[in-house]
Amino acid sequence: MSLDEKLSRVQRRAAARNLVPSIHSGNKMREREITEQEIYEAIASGQILEDYTASECCLILGFSQAGRPLHIVCTTAGTLKIITLYEPKPPDWITPTERGTL
């Protein structure tokens, strides 16, 4: 399956509000004040930055309608499960698409 097909699958599930946050991602949403609506917006405008084929997951970069960049790690098969999410910031990320020092 191509990255475009994977992204389309994830976006369709998000548009249908078929999303399940993991316990970890639910905690991170509260800590980082990321709303469920922002997740839907970011996925709708998103692109796959990294594909983790072996685990059927990917890293999506998207933006909320307010322009907030979000990285969302989610499943690409079965139920749309959010593994973790965060705003890409230095030092881990130089820009929303470019990794910094690890």
Secondary structure by P-SEA (a helix, b strand, c coil): ccaaaaaaaaaaaaaaccccccaaaaaaaaaacccaaaaaaaaaacccccccccccbbbbbbbcccbbbbbbbbbccccccccccccccccccccccccccc
